[in-house]
């Protein structure tokens, strides 16, 4: 399996997300996962990062998550 995601091709989106969530201090991996969730709507993000409950794809939609209870 290969990941078809090029950060350089999505720099404007990644920058916009970094600015929107600056108070949460997301790292590049978080920003890429948010962007990939916008590109691949039927897939869930697997995470232990509680900030993903606050992040939104397409500015308002909750990101489908798979995470342990209490995260």
PyMOL Python script that loads the backbone (N, CA, C, O; Angstrom):
from pymol import cmd

cmd.read_pdbstr("""\
ATOM      1  N   UNK A   1       0.845  -1.175   0.000  1.00  0.00           N
ATOM      2  CA  UNK A   1       0.000   0.000   0.000  1.00  0.00           C
ATOM      3  C   UNK A   1       0.890   1.238   0.000  1.00  0.00           C
ATOM      4  O   UNK A   1       1.864   1.315   0.749  1.00  0.00           O
ATOM      5  N   UNK A   2       0.553   2.182  -0.828  1.00  0.00           N
ATOM      6  CA  UNK A   2       1.287   3.439  -0.861  1.00  0.00           C
ATOM      7  C   UNK A   2       0.352   4.579  -0.526  1.00  0.00           C
ATOM      8  O   UNK A   2      -0.843   4.535  -0.816  1.00  0.00           O
ATOM      9  N   UNK A   3       0.905   5.572   0.072  1.00  0.00           N
ATOM     10  CA  UNK A   3       0.142   6.755   0.429  1.00  0.00           C
ATOM     11  C   UNK A   3       0.307   7.781  -0.668  1.00  0.00           C
ATOM     12  O   UNK A   3       1.424   8.201  -0.971  1.00  0.00           O
ATOM     13  N   UNK A   4      -0.787   8.182  -1.260  1.00  0.00           N
ATOM     14  CA  UNK A   4      -0.768   9.143  -2.347  1.00  0.00           C
ATOM     15  C   UNK A   4      -1.107  10.525  -1.810  1.00  0.00           C
ATOM     16  O   UNK A   4      -2.192  11.051  -2.057  1.00  0.00           O
ATOM     17  N   UNK A   5      -0.170  11.105  -1.075  1.00  0.00           N
ATOM     18  CA  UNK A   5      -0.367  12.436  -0.521  1.00  0.00           C
ATOM     19  C   UNK A   5       0.947  13.188  -0.607  1.00  0.00           C
ATOM     20  O   UNK A   5       1.969  12.728  -0.099  1.00  0.00           O
ATOM     21  N   UNK A   6       0.917  14.337  -1.247  1.00  0.00           N
ATOM     22  CA  UNK A   6       2.102  15.162  -1.433  1.00  0.00           C
ATOM     23  C   UNK A   6       1.884  16.474  -0.684  1.00  0.00           C
ATOM     24  O   UNK A   6       1.032  17.278  -1.063  1.00  0.00           O
ATOM     25  N   UNK A   7       2.649  16.685   0.370  1.00  0.00           N
ATOM     26  CA  UNK A   7       2.498  17.913   1.163  1.00  0.00           C
ATOM     27  C   UNK A   7       2.658  19.161   0.301  1.00  0.00           C
ATOM     28  O   UNK A   7       1.934  20.140   0.481  1.00  0.00           O
ATOM     29  N   UNK A   8       3.594  19.126  -0.625  1.00  0.00           N
ATOM     30  CA  UNK A   8       3.833  20.301  -1.467  1.00  0.00           C
ATOM     31  C   UNK A   8       2.599  20.673  -2.281  1.00  0.00           C
ATOM     32  O   UNK A   8       2.354  21.852  -2.535  1.00  0.00           O
ATOM     33  N   UNK A   9       1.839  19.698  -2.682  1.00  0.00           N
ATOM     34  CA  UNK A   9       0.639  19.963  -3.480  1.00  0.00           C
ATOM     35  C   UNK A   9      -0.491  20.557  -2.642  1.00  0.00           C
ATOM     36  O   UNK A   9      -1.458  21.083  -3.192  1.00  0.00           O
ATOM     37  N   UNK A  10      -0.376  20.476  -1.320  1.00  0.00           N
ATOM     38  CA  UNK A  10      -1.453  20.932  -0.432  1.00  0.00           C
ATOM     39  C   UNK A  10      -0.981  22.006   0.544  1.00  0.00           C
ATOM     40  O   UNK A  10      -1.618  22.229   1.573  1.00  0.00           O
ATOM     41  N   UNK A  11       0.126  22.672   0.231  1.00  0.00           N
ATOM     42  CA  UNK A  11       0.656  23.676   1.163  1.00  0.00           C
ATOM     43  C   UNK A  11      -0.335  24.775   1.529  1.00  0.00           C
ATOM     44  O   UNK A  11      -0.406  25.143   2.701  1.00  0.00           O
ATOM     45  N   UNK A  12      -1.103  25.317   0.585  1.00  0.00           N
ATOM     46  CA  UNK A  12      -2.064  26.353   1.003  1.00  0.00           C
ATOM     47  C   UNK A  12      -3.093  25.842   2.015  1.00  0.00           C
ATOM     48  O   UNK A  12      -3.427  26.546   2.968  1.00  0.00           O
ATOM     49  N   UNK A  13      -3.599  24.612   1.810  1.00  0.00           N
ATOM     50  CA  UNK A  13      -4.565  24.040   2.755  1.00  0.00           C
ATOM     51  C   UNK A  13      -3.909  23.784   4.107  1.00  0.00           C
ATOM     52  O   UNK A  13      -4.501  24.065   5.148  1.00  0.00           O
ATOM     53  N   UNK A  14      -2.692  23.254   4.095  1.00  0.00           N
ATOM     54  CA  UNK A  14      -1.987  22.959   5.343  1.00  0.00           C
ATOM     55  C   UNK A  14      -1.714  24.247   6.117  1.00  0.00           C
ATOM     56  O   UNK A  14      -1.855  24.282   7.339  1.00  0.00           O
ATOM     57  N   UNK A  15      -1.324  25.296   5.409  1.00  0.00           N
ATOM     58  CA  UNK A  15      -1.067  26.581   6.051  1.00  0.00           C
ATOM     59  C   UNK A  15      -2.352  27.153   6.656  1.00  0.00           C
ATOM     60  O   UNK A  15      -2.344  27.658   7.779  1.00  0.00           O
ATOM     61  N   UNK A  16      -3.449  27.071   5.909  1.00  0.00           N
ATOM     62  CA  UNK A  16      -4.728  27.575   6.422  1.00  0.00           C
ATOM     63  C   UNK A  16      -5.154  26.825   7.678  1.00  0.00           C
ATOM     64  O   UNK A  16      -5.638  27.432   8.633  1.00  0.00           O
ATOM     65  N   UNK A  17      -4.976  25.516   7.678  1.00  0.00           N
ATOM     66  CA  UNK A  17      -5.317  24.723   8.862  1.00  0.00           C
ATOM     67  C   UNK A  17      -4.413  25.069  10.036  1.00  0.00           C
ATOM     68  O   UNK A  17      -4.883  25.169  11.169  1.00  0.00           O
ATOM     69  N   UNK A  18      -3.122  25.252   9.782  1.00  0.00           N
ATOM     70  CA  UNK A  18      -2.179  25.609  10.851  1.00  0.00           C
ATOM     71  C   UNK A  18      -2.582  26.926  11.498  1.00  0.00           C
ATOM     72  O   UNK A  18      -2.495  27.077  12.717  1.00  0.00           O
ATOM     73  N   UNK A  19      -3.020  27.873  10.687  1.00  0.00           N
ATOM     74  CA  UNK A  19      -3.459  29.167  11.227  1.00  0.00           C
ATOM     75  C   UNK A  19      -4.775  29.031  12.000  1.00  0.00           C
ATOM     76  O   UNK A  19      -4.936  29.617  13.071  1.00  0.00           O
ATOM     77  N   UNK A  20      -5.711  28.256  11.449  1.00  0.00           N
ATOM     78  CA  UNK A  20      -7.017  28.081  12.093  1.00  0.00           C
ATOM     79  C   UNK A  20      -6.878  27.430  13.466  1.00  0.00           C
ATOM     80  O   UNK A  20      -7.568  27.806  14.415  1.00  0.00           O
ATOM     81  N   UNK A  21      -5.986  26.457  13.561  1.00  0.00           N
ATOM     82  CA  UNK A  21      -5.837  25.705  14.811  1.00  0.00           C
ATOM     83  C   UNK A  21      -4.560  26.068  15.562  1.00  0.00           C
ATOM     84  O   UNK A  21      -4.041  25.242  16.313  1.00  0.00           O
ATOM     85  N   UNK A  22      -4.044  27.274  15.381  1.00  0.00           N
ATOM     86  CA  UNK A  22      -2.788  27.686  16.012  1.00  0.00           C
ATOM     87  C   UNK A  22      -2.824  27.532  17.534  1.00  0.00           C
ATOM     88  O   UNK A  22      -1.800  27.234  18.149  1.00  0.00           O
ATOM     89  N   UNK A  23      -3.987  27.732  18.139  1.00  0.00           N
ATOM     90  CA  UNK A  23      -4.100  27.592  19.590  1.00  0.00           C
ATOM     91  C   UNK A  23      -3.915  26.153  20.058  1.00  0.00           C
ATOM     92  O   UNK A  23      -3.573  25.918  21.217  1.00  0.00           O
ATOM     93  N   UNK A  24      -4.139  25.184  19.162  1.00  0.00           N
ATOM     94  CA  UNK A  24      -3.967  23.764  19.500  1.00  0.00           C
ATOM     95  C   UNK A  24      -2.551  23.283  19.182  1.00  0.00           C
ATOM     96  O   UNK A  24      -2.149  22.201  19.611  1.00  0.00           O
ATOM     97  N   UNK A  25      -1.801  24.083  18.435  1.00  0.00           N
ATOM     98  CA  UNK A  25      -0.420  23.769  18.036  1.00  0.00           C
ATOM     99  C   UNK A  25      -0.309  22.408  17.328  1.00  0.00           C
ATOM    100  O   UNK A  25       0.471  21.555  17.752  1.00  0.00           O
ATOM    101  N   UNK A  26      -1.079  22.204  16.262  1.00  0.00           N
ATOM    102  CA  UNK A  26      -1.011  20.917  15.548  1.00  0.00           C
ATOM    103  C   UNK A  26       0.333  20.753  14.846  1.00  0.00           C
ATOM    104  O   UNK A  26       0.920  21.723  14.365  1.00  0.00           O
ATOM    105  N   UNK A  27       0.806  19.519  14.795  1.00  0.00           N
ATOM    106  CA  UNK A  27       2.036  19.275  14.045  1.00  0.00           C
ATOM    107  C   UNK A  27       1.675  18.961  12.589  1.00  0.00           C
ATOM    108  O   UNK A  27       0.501  18.844  12.238  1.00  0.00           O
ATOM    109  N   UNK A  28       2.693  18.830  11.764  1.00  0.00           N
ATOM    110  CA  UNK A  28       2.464  18.608  10.337  1.00  0.00           C
ATOM    111  C   UNK A  28       1.658  17.337  10.096  1.00  0.00           C
ATOM    112  O   UNK A  28       0.811  17.307   9.203  1.00  0.00           O
ATOM    113  N   UNK A  29       1.907  16.295  10.872  1.00  0.00           N
ATOM    114  CA  UNK A  29       1.162  15.040  10.698  1.00  0.00           C
ATOM    115  C   UNK A  29      -0.335  15.257  10.934  1.00  0.00           C
ATOM    116  O   UNK A  29      -1.163  14.740  10.184  1.00  0.00           O
ATOM    117  N   UNK A  30      -0.682  16.019  11.974  1.00  0.00           N
ATOM    118  CA  UNK A  30      -2.097  16.321  12.239  1.00  0.00           C
ATOM    119  C   UNK A  30      -2.722  17.060  11.065  1.00  0.00           C
ATOM    120  O   UNK A  30      -3.817  16.721  10.617  1.00  0.00           O
ATOM    121  N   UNK A  31      -2.022  18.068  10.573  1.00  0.00           N
ATOM    122  CA  UNK A  31      -2.544  18.862   9.457  1.00  0.00           C
ATOM    123  C   UNK A  31      -2.731  18.004   8.214  1.00  0.00           C
ATOM    124  O   UNK A  31      -3.711  18.160   7.485  1.00  0.00           O
ATOM    125  N   UNK A  32      -1.791  17.100   7.977  1.00  0.00           N
ATOM    126  CA  UNK A  32      -1.914  16.207   6.822  1.00  0.00           C
ATOM    127  C   UNK A  32      -3.096  15.261   6.985  1.00  0.00           C
ATOM    128  O   UNK A  32      -3.815  15.001   6.020  1.00  0.00           O
ATOM    129  N   UNK A  33      -3.305  14.747   8.184  1.00  0.00           N
ATOM    130  CA  UNK A  33      -4.442  13.848   8.413  1.00  0.00           C
ATOM    131  C   UNK A  33      -5.776  14.571   8.231  1.00  0.00           C
ATOM    132  O   UNK A  33      -6.720  14.006   7.678  1.00  0.00           O
ATOM    133  N   UNK A  34      -5.856  15.807   8.691  1.00  0.00           N
ATOM    134  CA  UNK A  34      -7.095  16.579   8.485  1.00  0.00           C
ATOM    135  C   UNK A  34      -7.336  16.753   6.992  1.00  0.00           C
ATOM    136  O   UNK A  34      -8.451  16.548   6.512  1.00  0.00           O
ATOM    137  N   UNK A  35      -6.297  17.128   6.260  1.00  0.00           N
ATOM    138  CA  UNK A  35      -6.426  17.326   4.816  1.00  0.00           C
ATOM    139  C   UNK A  35      -6.787  16.030   4.109  1.00  0.00           C
ATOM    140  O   UNK A  35      -7.637  16.026   3.219  1.00  0.00           O
ATOM    141  N   UNK A  36      -6.149  14.932   4.495  1.00  0.00           N
ATOM    142  CA  UNK A  36      -6.478  13.645   3.867  1.00  0.00           C
ATOM    143  C   UNK A  36      -7.911  13.236   4.174  1.00  0.00           C
ATOM    144  O   UNK A  36      -8.563  12.600   3.347  1.00  0.00           O
ATOM    145  N   UNK A  37      -8.412  13.599   5.366  1.00  0.00           N
ATOM    146  CA  UNK A  37      -9.805  13.263   5.683  1.00  0.00           C
ATOM    147  C   UNK A  37     -10.770  14.050   4.806  1.00  0.00           C
ATOM    148  O   UNK A  37     -11.886  13.600   4.547  1.00  0.00           O
ATOM    149  N   UNK A  38     -10.342  15.225   4.347  1.00  0.00           N
ATOM    150  CA  UNK A  38     -11.165  16.003   3.413  1.00  0.00           C
ATOM    151  C   UNK A  38     -11.151  15.390   2.018  1.00  0.00           C
ATOM    152  O   UNK A  38     -12.131  15.487   1.279  1.00  0.00           O
ATOM    153  N   UNK A  39     -10.046  14.766   1.665  1.00  0.00           N
ATOM    154  CA  UNK A  39      -9.906  14.161   0.340  1.00  0.00           C
ATOM    155  C   UNK A  39     -10.556  12.786   0.252  1.00  0.00           C
ATOM    156  O   UNK A  39     -11.024  12.386  -0.814  1.00  0.00           O
ATOM    157  N   UNK A  40     -10.585  12.062   1.366  1.00  0.00           N
ATOM    158  CA  UNK A  40     -11.084  10.681   1.398  1.00  0.00           C
ATOM    159  C   UNK A  40     -12.195  10.591   2.439  1.00  0.00           C
ATOM    160  O   UNK A  40     -11.975  10.134   3.561  1.00  0.00           O
ATOM    161  N   UNK A  41     -13.364  11.022   2.062  1.00  0.00           N
ATOM    162  CA  UNK A  41     -14.479  11.188   3.000  1.00  0.00           C
ATOM    163  C   UNK A  41     -14.954   9.901   3.655  1.00  0.00           C
ATOM    164  O   UNK A  41     -15.479   9.941   4.768  1.00  0.00           O
ATOM    165  N   UNK A  42     -14.788   8.774   3.003  1.00  0.00           N
ATOM    166  CA  UNK A  42     -15.344   7.536   3.571  1.00  0.00           C
ATOM    167  C   UNK A  42     -14.406   6.836   4.552  1.00  0.00           C
ATOM    168  O   UNK A  42     -14.752   5.785   5.091  1.00  0.00           O
ATOM    169  N   UNK A  43     -13.234   7.398   4.787  1.00  0.00           N
ATOM    170  CA  UNK A  43     -12.262   6.775   5.683  1.00  0.00           C
ATOM    171  C   UNK A  43     -12.236   7.472   7.038  1.00  0.00           C
ATOM    172  O   UNK A  43     -12.508   8.668   7.143  1.00  0.00           O
ATOM    173  N   UNK A  44     -11.904   6.705   8.067  1.00  0.00           N
ATOM    174  CA  UNK A  44     -11.761   7.227   9.427  1.00  0.00           C
ATOM    175  C   UNK A  44     -10.292   7.503   9.715  1.00  0.00           C
ATOM    176  O   UNK A  44      -9.402   6.932   9.084  1.00  0.00           O
ATOM    177  N   UNK A  45     -10.057   8.381  10.669  1.00  0.00           N
ATOM    178  CA  UNK A  45      -8.713   8.640  11.173  1.00  0.00           C
ATOM    179  C   UNK A  45      -8.546   7.821  12.451  1.00  0.00           C
ATOM    180  O   UNK A  45      -9.386   7.879  13.349  1.00  0.00           O
ATOM    181  N   UNK A  46      -7.472   7.069  12.522  1.00  0.00           N
ATOM    182  CA  UNK A  46      -7.146   6.289  13.717  1.00  0.00           C
ATOM    183  C   UNK A  46      -6.152   7.125  14.525  1.00  0.00           C
ATOM    184  O   UNK A  46      -5.086   7.485  14.025  1.00  0.00           O
ATOM    185  N   UNK A  47      -6.507   7.429  15.772  1.00  0.00           N
ATOM    186  CA  UNK A  47      -5.666   8.324  16.561  1.00  0.00           C
ATOM    187  C   UNK A  47      -5.847   8.102  18.053  1.00  0.00           C
ATOM    188  O   UNK A  47      -6.849   7.543  18.502  1.00  0.00           O
ATOM    189  N   UNK A  48      -4.863   8.549  18.805  1.00  0.00           N
ATOM    190  CA  UNK A  48      -4.977   8.641  20.262  1.00  0.00           C
ATOM    191  C   UNK A  48      -4.884  10.110  20.687  1.00  0.00           C
ATOM    192  O   UNK A  48      -4.785  10.412  21.876  1.00  0.00           O
ATOM    193  N   UNK A  49      -4.918  11.009  19.719  1.00  0.00           N
ATOM    194  CA  UNK A  49      -4.813  12.449  19.935  1.00  0.00           C
ATOM    195  C   UNK A  49      -6.207  13.043  20.132  1.00  0.00           C
ATOM    196  O   UNK A  49      -7.003  13.085  19.194  1.00  0.00           O
ATOM    197  N   UNK A  50      -6.499  13.493  21.331  1.00  0.00           N
ATOM    198  CA  UNK A  50      -7.806  14.046  21.658  1.00  0.00           C
ATOM    199  C   UNK A  50      -8.172  15.301  20.885  1.00  0.00           C
ATOM    200  O   UNK A  50      -9.352  15.635  20.774  1.00  0.00           O
ATOM    201  N   UNK A  51      -7.177  16.004  20.349  1.00  0.00           N
ATOM    202  CA  UNK A  51      -7.469  17.210  19.573  1.00  0.00           C
ATOM    203  C   UNK A  51      -8.297  16.902  18.334  1.00  0.00           C
ATOM    204  O   UNK A  51      -8.979  17.785  17.813  1.00  0.00           O
ATOM    205  N   UNK A  52      -8.247  15.670  17.857  1.00  0.00           N
ATOM    206  CA  UNK A  52      -9.017  15.333  16.665  1.00  0.00           C
ATOM    207  C   UNK A  52     -10.518  15.406  16.909  1.00  0.00           C
ATOM    208  O   UNK A  52     -11.293  15.458  15.954  1.00  0.00           O
ATOM    209  N   UNK A  53     -10.935  15.411  18.150  1.00  0.00           N
ATOM    210  CA  UNK A  53     -12.361  15.618  18.440  1.00  0.00           C
ATOM    211  C   UNK A  53     -12.760  17.077  18.182  1.00  0.00           C
ATOM    212  O   UNK A  53     -13.939  17.379  17.994  1.00  0.00           O
ATOM    213  N   UNK A  54     -11.775  17.974  18.174  1.00  0.00           N
ATOM    214  CA  UNK A  54     -12.034  19.395  17.943  1.00  0.00           C
ATOM    215  C   UNK A  54     -11.792  19.806  16.495  1.00  0.00           C
ATOM    216  O   UNK A  54     -12.436  20.728  15.994  1.00  0.00           O
ATOM    217  N   UNK A  55     -10.873  19.132  15.826  1.00  0.00           N
ATOM    218  CA  UNK A  55     -10.568  19.466  14.433  1.00  0.00           C
ATOM    219  C   UNK A  55     -11.778  19.174  13.554  1.00  0.00           C
ATOM    220  O   UNK A  55     -12.545  18.251  13.826  1.00  0.00           O
ATOM    221  N   UNK A  56     -11.939  19.958  12.509  1.00  0.00           N
ATOM    222  CA  UNK A  56     -13.039  19.789  11.573  1.00  0.00           C
ATOM    223  C   UNK A  56     -12.503  19.730  10.156  1.00  0.00           C
ATOM    224  O   UNK A  56     -11.559  20.436   9.801  1.00  0.00           O
ATOM    225  N   UNK A  57     -13.118  18.880   9.354  1.00  0.00           N
ATOM    226  CA  UNK A  57     -12.764  18.879   7.942  1.00  0.00           C
ATOM    227  C   UNK A  57     -13.782  19.755   7.216  1.00  0.00           C
ATOM    228  O   UNK A  57     -14.945  19.849   7.609  1.00  0.00           O
ATOM    229  N   UNK A  58     -13.320  20.380   6.166  1.00  0.00           N
ATOM    230  CA  UNK A  58     -14.171  21.311   5.414  1.00  0.00           C
ATOM    231  C   UNK A  58     -14.786  22.366   6.329  1.00  0.00           C
ATOM    232  O   UNK A  58     -15.925  22.793   6.136  1.00  0.00           O
ATOM    233  N   UNK A  59     -14.011  22.773   7.324  1.00  0.00           N
ATOM    234  CA  UNK A  59     -14.332  23.856   8.274  1.00  0.00           C
ATOM    235  C   UNK A  59     -15.423  23.544   9.292  1.00  0.00           C
ATOM    236  O   UNK A  59     -15.468  24.186  10.342  1.00  0.00           O
ATOM    237  N   UNK A  60     -16.316  22.570   9.017  1.00  0.00           N
ATOM    238  CA  UNK A  60     -17.427  22.374   9.969  1.00  0.00           C
ATOM    239  C   UNK A  60     -17.774  20.927  10.259  1.00  0.00           C
ATOM    240  O   UNK A  60     -18.481  20.656  11.229  1.00  0.00           O
ATOM    241  N   UNK A  61     -17.298  19.986   9.448  1.00  0.00           N
ATOM    242  CA  UNK A  61     -17.700  18.588   9.605  1.00  0.00           C
ATOM    243  C   UNK A  61     -16.765  17.831  10.544  1.00  0.00           C
ATOM    244  O   UNK A  61     -15.543  17.918  10.424  1.00  0.00           O
ATOM    245  N   UNK A  62     -17.354  17.090  11.477  1.00  0.00           N
ATOM    246  CA  UNK A  62     -16.545  16.253  12.356  1.00  0.00           C
ATOM    247  C   UNK A  62     -15.808  15.204  11.534  1.00  0.00           C
ATOM    248  O   UNK A  62     -16.330  14.695  10.542  1.00  0.00           O
ATOM    249  N   UNK A  63     -14.610  14.896  11.953  1.00  0.00           N
ATOM    250  CA  UNK A  63     -13.807  13.874  11.289  1.00  0.00           C
ATOM    251  C   UNK A  63     -14.159  12.525  11.919  1.00  0.00           C
ATOM    252  O   UNK A  63     -14.090  12.390  13.140  1.00  0.00           O
ATOM    253  N   UNK A  64     -14.534  11.521  11.118  1.00  0.00           N
ATOM    254  CA  UNK A  64     -14.808  10.201  11.687  1.00  0.00           C
ATOM    255  C   UNK A  64     -13.538   9.624  12.297  1.00  0.00           C
ATOM    256  O   UNK A  64     -12.492   9.569  11.649  1.00  0.00           O
ATOM    257  N   UNK A  65     -13.644   9.196  13.548  1.00  0.00           N
ATOM    258  CA  UNK A  65     -12.469   8.742  14.288  1.00  0.00           C
ATOM    259  C   UNK A  65     -12.612   7.311  14.776  1.00  0.00           C
ATOM    260  O   UNK A  65     -13.710   6.823  15.044  1.00  0.00           O
ATOM    261  N   UNK A  66     -11.476   6.666  14.881  1.00  0.00           N
ATOM    262  CA  UNK A  66     -11.345   5.419  15.622  1.00  0.00           C
ATOM    263  C   UNK A  66     -10.290   5.713  16.676  1.00  0.00           C
ATOM    264  O   UNK A  66      -9.125   5.954  16.357  1.00  0.00           O
ATOM    265  N   UNK A  67     -10.713   5.690  17.946  1.00  0.00           N
ATOM    266  CA  UNK A  67      -9.787   5.997  19.038  1.00  0.00           C
ATOM    267  C   UNK A  67     -10.230   5.266  20.292  1.00  0.00           C
ATOM    268  O   UNK A  67     -11.386   4.860  20.414  1.00  0.00           O
ATOM    269  N   UNK A  68      -9.292   5.101  21.230  1.00  0.00           N
ATOM    270  CA  UNK A  68      -9.650   4.412  22.466  1.00  0.00           C
ATOM    271  C   UNK A  68     -10.629   5.235  23.296  1.00  0.00           C
ATOM    272  O   UNK A  68     -10.668   6.459  23.174  1.00  0.00           O
ATOM    273  N   UNK A  69     -11.414   4.577  24.134  1.00  0.00           N
ATOM    274  CA  UNK A  69     -12.350   5.305  24.990  1.00  0.00           C
ATOM    275  C   UNK A  69     -11.608   6.321  25.870  1.00  0.00           C
ATOM    276  O   UNK A  69     -10.491   6.071  26.323  1.00  0.00           O
ATOM    277  N   UNK A  70     -12.233   7.435  26.094  1.00  0.00           N
ATOM    278  CA  UNK A  70     -11.653   8.452  26.964  1.00  0.00           C
ATOM    279  C   UNK A  70     -10.714   9.417  26.271  1.00  0.00           C
ATOM    280  O   UNK A  70     -10.172  10.318  26.911  1.00  0.00           O
ATOM    281  N   UNK A  71     -10.512   9.247  24.983  1.00  0.00           N
ATOM    282  CA  UNK A  71      -9.621  10.168  24.252  1.00  0.00           C
ATOM    283  C   UNK A  71     -10.459  11.271  23.666  1.00  0.00           C
ATOM    284  O   UNK A  71      -9.928  12.166  23.007  1.00  0.00           O
TER     285      UNK A  71
END
""", "prot")
cmd.dss("prot")
cmd.show_as("cartoon", "prot")
cmd.util.cbc("prot")
cmd.orient("prot")
